[in-house]
Amino acid sequence: MNKLELINALKNEAGISKADSAKVVQIFFDSMSEALAKDERVEIRGL
């Protein structure tokens, strides 16, 4: 799954606009990237 596919899945599942879905995905990845850049632990449970 690429970023666009993730945005579209979020749009369809959450019933929100594509623009809002794109913002959510970008914030999520930016937050993870910032944490990793600071050598912080990133954990996604339940996958």
PDB file of N, CA, C and O in Angstrom:
ATOM      1  N   MET A   1       0.855  -1.177   0.000  1.00  0.00           N
ATOM      2  CA  MET A   1       0.000   0.000   0.000  1.00  0.00           C
ATOM      3  C   MET A   1       0.893   1.230   0.000  1.00  0.00           C
ATOM      4  O   MET A   1       1.813   1.337   0.811  1.00  0.00           O
ATOM      5  N   ASN A   2       0.625   2.146  -0.898  1.00  0.00           N
ATOM      6  CA  ASN A   2       1.389   3.388  -0.925  1.00  0.00           C
ATOM      7  C   ASN A   2       0.597   4.496  -0.219  1.00  0.00           C
ATOM      8  O   ASN A   2      -0.512   4.267   0.264  1.00  0.00           O
ATOM      9  N   LYS A   3       1.170   5.672  -0.169  1.00  0.00           N
ATOM     10  CA  LYS A   3       0.567   6.785   0.567  1.00  0.00           C
ATOM     11  C   LYS A   3      -0.806   7.159   0.007  1.00  0.00           C
ATOM     12  O   LYS A   3      -1.742   7.386   0.774  1.00  0.00           O
ATOM     13  N   LEU A   4      -0.935   7.225  -1.301  1.00  0.00           N
ATOM     14  CA  LEU A   4      -2.217   7.581  -1.913  1.00  0.00           C
ATOM     15  C   LEU A   4      -3.280   6.533  -1.607  1.00  0.00           C
ATOM     16  O   LEU A   4      -4.433   6.873  -1.343  1.00  0.00           O
ATOM     17  N   GLU A   5      -2.900   5.274  -1.640  1.00  0.00           N
ATOM     18  CA  GLU A   5      -3.849   4.215  -1.306  1.00  0.00           C
ATOM     19  C   GLU A   5      -4.288   4.320   0.156  1.00  0.00           C
ATOM     20  O   GLU A   5      -5.455   4.084   0.470  1.00  0.00           O
ATOM     21  N   LEU A   6      -3.373   4.669   1.038  1.00  0.00           N
ATOM     22  CA  LEU A   6      -3.706   4.859   2.448  1.00  0.00           C
ATOM     23  C   LEU A   6      -4.671   6.031   2.623  1.00  0.00           C
ATOM     24  O   LEU A   6      -5.632   5.942   3.386  1.00  0.00           O
ATOM     25  N   ILE A   7      -4.412   7.117   1.920  1.00  0.00           N
ATOM     26  CA  ILE A   7      -5.301   8.287   1.971  1.00  0.00           C
ATOM     27  C   ILE A   7      -6.704   7.908   1.506  1.00  0.00           C
ATOM     28  O   ILE A   7      -7.691   8.276   2.142  1.00  0.00           O
ATOM     29  N   ASN A   8      -6.793   7.182   0.411  1.00  0.00           N
ATOM     30  CA  ASN A   8      -8.100   6.784  -0.113  1.00  0.00           C
ATOM     31  C   ASN A   8      -8.814   5.810   0.821  1.00  0.00           C
ATOM     32  O   ASN A   8     -10.033   5.887   0.980  1.00  0.00           O
ATOM     33  N   ALA A   9      -8.072   4.900   1.436  1.00  0.00           N
ATOM     34  CA  ALA A   9      -8.679   3.967   2.387  1.00  0.00           C
ATOM     35  C   ALA A   9      -9.237   4.720   3.587  1.00  0.00           C
ATOM     36  O   ALA A   9     -10.343   4.431   4.044  1.00  0.00           O
ATOM     37  N   LEU A  10      -8.482   5.678   4.095  1.00  0.00           N
ATOM     38  CA  LEU A  10      -8.948   6.483   5.224  1.00  0.00           C
ATOM     39  C   LEU A  10     -10.193   7.279   4.833  1.00  0.00           C
ATOM     40  O   LEU A  10     -11.153   7.363   5.598  1.00  0.00           O
ATOM     41  N   LYS A  11     -10.164   7.853   3.649  1.00  0.00           N
ATOM     42  CA  LYS A  11     -11.313   8.621   3.146  1.00  0.00           C
ATOM     43  C   LYS A  11     -12.563   7.752   3.109  1.00  0.00           C
ATOM     44  O   LYS A  11     -13.631   8.168   3.559  1.00  0.00           O
ATOM     45  N   ASN A  12     -12.427   6.562   2.579  1.00  0.00           N
ATOM     46  CA  ASN A  12     -13.580   5.671   2.434  1.00  0.00           C
ATOM     47  C   ASN A  12     -14.059   5.117   3.774  1.00  0.00           C
ATOM     48  O   ASN A  12     -15.263   5.047   4.021  1.00  0.00           O
ATOM     49  N   GLU A  13     -13.133   4.730   4.629  1.00  0.00           N
ATOM     50  CA  GLU A  13     -13.502   4.127   5.916  1.00  0.00           C
ATOM     51  C   GLU A  13     -14.049   5.153   6.898  1.00  0.00           C
ATOM     52  O   GLU A  13     -14.999   4.870   7.628  1.00  0.00           O
ATOM     53  N   ALA A  14     -13.458   6.339   6.922  1.00  0.00           N
ATOM     54  CA  ALA A  14     -13.853   7.356   7.901  1.00  0.00           C
ATOM     55  C   ALA A  14     -14.935   8.288   7.366  1.00  0.00           C
ATOM     56  O   ALA A  14     -15.566   9.023   8.127  1.00  0.00           O
ATOM     57  N   GLY A  15     -15.143   8.251   6.057  1.00  0.00           N
ATOM     58  CA  GLY A  15     -16.159   9.118   5.471  1.00  0.00           C
ATOM     59  C   GLY A  15     -15.786  10.591   5.521  1.00  0.00           C
ATOM     60  O   GLY A  15     -16.648  11.456   5.680  1.00  0.00           O
ATOM     61  N   ILE A  16     -14.492  10.868   5.384  1.00  0.00           N
ATOM     62  CA  ILE A  16     -14.023  12.257   5.386  1.00  0.00           C
ATOM     63  C   ILE A  16     -13.467  12.594   4.009  1.00  0.00           C
ATOM     64  O   ILE A  16     -13.276  11.710   3.173  1.00  0.00           O
ATOM     65  N   SER A  17     -13.212  13.862   3.782  1.00  0.00           N
ATOM     66  CA  SER A  17     -12.735  14.286   2.462  1.00  0.00           C
ATOM     67  C   SER A  17     -11.323  13.772   2.201  1.00  0.00           C
ATOM     68  O   SER A  17     -10.582  13.425   3.120  1.00  0.00           O
ATOM     69  N   LYS A  18     -10.984  13.736   0.936  1.00  0.00           N
ATOM     70  CA  LYS A  18      -9.637  13.312   0.555  1.00  0.00           C
ATOM     71  C   LYS A  18      -8.600  14.280   1.118  1.00  0.00           C
ATOM     72  O   LYS A  18      -7.526  13.858   1.547  1.00  0.00           O
ATOM     73  N   ALA A  19      -8.916  15.573   1.119  1.00  0.00           N
ATOM     74  CA  ALA A  19      -7.989  16.575   1.657  1.00  0.00           C
ATOM     75  C   ALA A  19      -7.752  16.348   3.146  1.00  0.00           C
ATOM     76  O   ALA A  19      -6.614  16.416   3.613  1.00  0.00           O
ATOM     77  N   ASP A  20      -8.823  16.077   3.894  1.00  0.00           N
ATOM     78  CA  ASP A  20      -8.667  15.818   5.326  1.00  0.00           C
ATOM     79  C   ASP A  20      -7.908  14.518   5.569  1.00  0.00           C
ATOM     80  O   ASP A  20      -7.085  14.438   6.481  1.00  0.00           O
ATOM     81  N   SER A  21      -8.181  13.512   4.764  1.00  0.00           N
ATOM     82  CA  SER A  21      -7.461  12.244   4.874  1.00  0.00           C
ATOM     83  C   SER A  21      -5.972  12.452   4.625  1.00  0.00           C
ATOM     84  O   SER A  21      -5.134  11.896   5.335  1.00  0.00           O
ATOM     85  N   ALA A  22      -5.650  13.245   3.625  1.00  0.00           N
ATOM     86  CA  ALA A  22      -4.251  13.521   3.302  1.00  0.00           C
ATOM     87  C   ALA A  22      -3.563  14.238   4.460  1.00  0.00           C
ATOM     88  O   ALA A  22      -2.404  13.954   4.761  1.00  0.00           O
ATOM     89  N   LYS A  23      -4.265  15.165   5.111  1.00  0.00           N
ATOM     90  CA  LYS A  23      -3.694  15.868   6.266  1.00  0.00           C
ATOM     91  C   LYS A  23      -3.397  14.905   7.402  1.00  0.00           C
ATOM     92  O   LYS A  23      -2.333  14.968   8.018  1.00  0.00           O
ATOM     93  N   VAL A  24      -4.348  14.008   7.681  1.00  0.00           N
ATOM     94  CA  VAL A  24      -4.165  13.035   8.761  1.00  0.00           C
ATOM     95  C   VAL A  24      -2.959  12.147   8.483  1.00  0.00           C
ATOM     96  O   VAL A  24      -2.124  11.933   9.362  1.00  0.00           O
ATOM     97  N   VAL A  25      -2.869  11.635   7.270  1.00  0.00           N
ATOM     98  CA  VAL A  25      -1.754  10.758   6.902  1.00  0.00           C
ATOM     99  C   VAL A  25      -0.432  11.516   6.998  1.00  0.00           C
ATOM    100  O   VAL A  25       0.551  10.975   7.505  1.00  0.00           O
ATOM    101  N   GLN A  26      -0.395  12.747   6.523  1.00  0.00           N
ATOM    102  CA  GLN A  26       0.841  13.532   6.572  1.00  0.00           C
ATOM    103  C   GLN A  26       1.260  13.808   8.011  1.00  0.00           C
ATOM    104  O   GLN A  26       2.437  13.685   8.349  1.00  0.00           O
ATOM    105  N   ILE A  27       0.311  14.179   8.857  1.00  0.00           N
ATOM    106  CA  ILE A  27       0.618  14.428  10.268  1.00  0.00           C
ATOM    107  C   ILE A  27       1.153  13.159  10.921  1.00  0.00           C
ATOM    108  O   ILE A  27       2.115  13.210  11.688  1.00  0.00           O
ATOM    109  N   PHE A  28       0.536  12.027  10.622  1.00  0.00           N
ATOM    110  CA  PHE A  28       0.974  10.749  11.177  1.00  0.00           C
ATOM    111  C   PHE A  28       2.423  10.452  10.791  1.00  0.00           C
ATOM    112  O   PHE A  28       3.244  10.141  11.653  1.00  0.00           O
ATOM    113  N   PHE A  29       2.735  10.548   9.510  1.00  0.00           N
ATOM    114  CA  PHE A  29       4.090  10.247   9.061  1.00  0.00           C
ATOM    115  C   PHE A  29       5.099  11.290   9.529  1.00  0.00           C
ATOM    116  O   PHE A  29       6.235  10.943   9.852  1.00  0.00           O
ATOM    117  N   ASP A  30       4.708  12.548   9.569  1.00  0.00           N
ATOM    118  CA  ASP A  30       5.603  13.588  10.091  1.00  0.00           C
ATOM    119  C   ASP A  30       5.935  13.332  11.554  1.00  0.00           C
ATOM    120  O   ASP A  30       7.083  13.480  11.971  1.00  0.00           O
ATOM    121  N   SER A  31       4.932  12.951  12.325  1.00  0.00           N
ATOM    122  CA  SER A  31       5.141  12.676  13.747  1.00  0.00           C
ATOM    123  C   SER A  31       6.073  11.490  13.943  1.00  0.00           C
ATOM    124  O   SER A  31       6.959  11.529  14.796  1.00  0.00           O
ATOM    125  N   MET A  32       5.876  10.439  13.160  1.00  0.00           N
ATOM    126  CA  MET A  32       6.760   9.276  13.264  1.00  0.00           C
ATOM    127  C   MET A  32       8.175   9.635  12.833  1.00  0.00           C
ATOM    128  O   MET A  32       9.139   9.219  13.478  1.00  0.00           O
ATOM    129  N   SER A  33       8.314  10.392  11.765  1.00  0.00           N
ATOM    130  CA  SER A  33       9.635  10.788  11.278  1.00  0.00           C
ATOM    131  C   SER A  33      10.379  11.632  12.301  1.00  0.00           C
ATOM    132  O   SER A  33      11.576  11.443  12.516  1.00  0.00           O
ATOM    133  N   GLU A  34       9.670  12.566  12.933  1.00  0.00           N
ATOM    134  CA  GLU A  34      10.290  13.410  13.958  1.00  0.00           C
ATOM    135  C   GLU A  34      10.760  12.575  15.141  1.00  0.00           C
ATOM    136  O   GLU A  34      11.855  12.789  15.661  1.00  0.00           O
ATOM    137  N   ALA A  35       9.940  11.634  15.562  1.00  0.00           N
ATOM    138  CA  ALA A  35      10.313  10.773  16.683  1.00  0.00           C
ATOM    139  C   ALA A  35      11.536   9.935  16.331  1.00  0.00           C
ATOM    140  O   ALA A  35      12.455   9.815  17.141  1.00  0.00           O
ATOM    141  N   LEU A  36      11.559   9.364  15.152  1.00  0.00           N
ATOM    142  CA  LEU A  36      12.697   8.543  14.740  1.00  0.00           C
ATOM    143  C   LEU A  36      13.964   9.378  14.605  1.00  0.00           C
ATOM    144  O   LEU A  36      15.055   8.901  14.918  1.00  0.00           O
ATOM    145  N   ALA A  37      13.834  10.608  14.147  1.00  0.00           N
ATOM    146  CA  ALA A  37      14.994  11.493  14.017  1.00  0.00           C
ATOM    147  C   ALA A  37      15.606  11.812  15.377  1.00  0.00           C
ATOM    148  O   ALA A  37      16.799  12.099  15.480  1.00  0.00           O
ATOM    149  N   LYS A  38      14.773  11.759  16.425  1.00  0.00           N
ATOM    150  CA  LYS A  38      15.243  12.013  17.788  1.00  0.00           C
ATOM    151  C   LYS A  38      15.641  10.718  18.493  1.00  0.00           C
ATOM    152  O   LYS A  38      15.861  10.704  19.704  1.00  0.00           O
ATOM    153  N   ASP A  39      15.732   9.633  17.729  1.00  0.00           N
ATOM    154  CA  ASP A  39      16.039   8.306  18.266  1.00  0.00           C
ATOM    155  C   ASP A  39      15.027   7.840  19.302  1.00  0.00           C
ATOM    156  O   ASP A  39      15.360   7.068  20.201  1.00  0.00           O
ATOM    157  N   GLU A  40      13.793   8.312  19.174  1.00  0.00           N
ATOM    158  CA  GLU A  40      12.727   7.861  20.053  1.00  0.00           C
ATOM    159  C   GLU A  40      12.121   6.576  19.494  1.00  0.00           C
ATOM    160  O   GLU A  40      12.220   6.288  18.302  1.00  0.00           O
ATOM    161  N   ARG A  41      11.511   5.833  20.361  1.00  0.00           N
ATOM    162  CA  ARG A  41      10.894   4.577  19.970  1.00  0.00           C
ATOM    163  C   ARG A  41       9.528   4.844  19.339  1.00  0.00           C
ATOM    164  O   ARG A  41       8.749   5.654  19.841  1.00  0.00           O
ATOM    165  N   VAL A  42       9.252   4.160  18.239  1.00  0.00           N
ATOM    166  CA  VAL A  42       7.944   4.225  17.590  1.00  0.00           C
ATOM    167  C   VAL A  42       7.396   2.805  17.582  1.00  0.00           C
ATOM    168  O   VAL A  42       8.020   1.890  17.044  1.00  0.00           O
ATOM    169  N   GLU A  43       6.234   2.631  18.178  1.00  0.00           N
ATOM    170  CA  GLU A  43       5.649   1.298  18.280  1.00  0.00           C
ATOM    171  C   GLU A  43       4.190   1.355  17.849  1.00  0.00           C
ATOM    172  O   GLU A  43       3.429   2.206  18.308  1.00  0.00           O
ATOM    173  N   ILE A  44       3.814   0.449  16.972  1.00  0.00           N
ATOM    174  CA  ILE A  44       2.425   0.344  16.535  1.00  0.00           C
ATOM    175  C   ILE A  44       1.951  -1.052  16.927  1.00  0.00           C
ATOM    176  O   ILE A  44       2.312  -2.046  16.297  1.00  0.00           O
ATOM    177  N   ARG A  45       1.157  -1.106  17.953  1.00  0.00           N
ATOM    178  CA  ARG A  45       0.691  -2.400  18.467  1.00  0.00           C
ATOM    179  C   ARG A  45      -0.544  -2.870  17.721  1.00  0.00           C
ATOM    180  O   ARG A  45      -1.295  -2.074  17.157  1.00  0.00           O
ATOM    181  N   GLY A  46      -0.731  -4.162  17.731  1.00  0.00           N
ATOM    182  CA  GLY A  46      -1.941  -4.746  17.176  1.00  0.00           C
ATOM    183  C   GLY A  46      -1.899  -5.013  15.684  1.00  0.00           C
ATOM    184  O   GLY A  46      -2.927  -5.323  15.081  1.00  0.00           O
ATOM    185  N   LEU A  47      -0.736  -4.898  15.086  1.00  0.00           N
ATOM    186  CA  LEU A  47      -0.645  -5.180  13.647  1.00  0.00           C
ATOM    187  C   LEU A  47      -0.175  -6.589  13.421  1.00  0.00           C
ATOM    188  O   LEU A  47      -0.035  -7.017  12.275  1.00  0.00           O
TER     189      LEU A  47
END
